[in-house]
Amino acid sequence: MLTAPGAEVDPTNGDIVASNSFGGAFVTFTAGQMGNVAPVRAFTPQGVGNAQGWALGATAIAITNPGQGVSFFDRQATGTPSPIGTLDGTTFGLSYPGAIYIDETSTPTLIYVVDFGSNAIHVLEVSGTEPNYTITTMRTISGPSTMLSAPIGLAVVH
């Protein structure tokens, strides 16, 4: 459940999932692939023009999207799929999202969203199951003492 744009290895099967910048494709390669090979699966998320961060969840890929919030797409999606779930950024004061981290090891599940535009980190306690989360509690880390200035990345260390 990595949070930054780039690549992540699926812990269940070793597949490599990677994203391209600025609304590009999300591609999946099987473990061990190398050379000039086509991905086994690719999709360009509908309605996401500028993916800033993403997290690989159990059944979905969560993608932060400026002006909208968080959109969830099926991990097996291909083509140009529509989201299968969303968290509306206006419900938790999201300005311009960066990285995202889904902590499914905590009870209840916590979703961390970096807010580049507000110099903040939103910590969302959610109920439900992926991708149909409902925000139950929210706290925000922000203010001059935090030293956050246009944050984009995030790592949660257990």
Summary of the structure (lengths in Angstrom):
residues: 158
radius of gyration: 15.2
end to end distance: 12.7
largest distance: 48.2
contacts: 484
relative contact order: 0.16
helix: 4%
strand: 44%
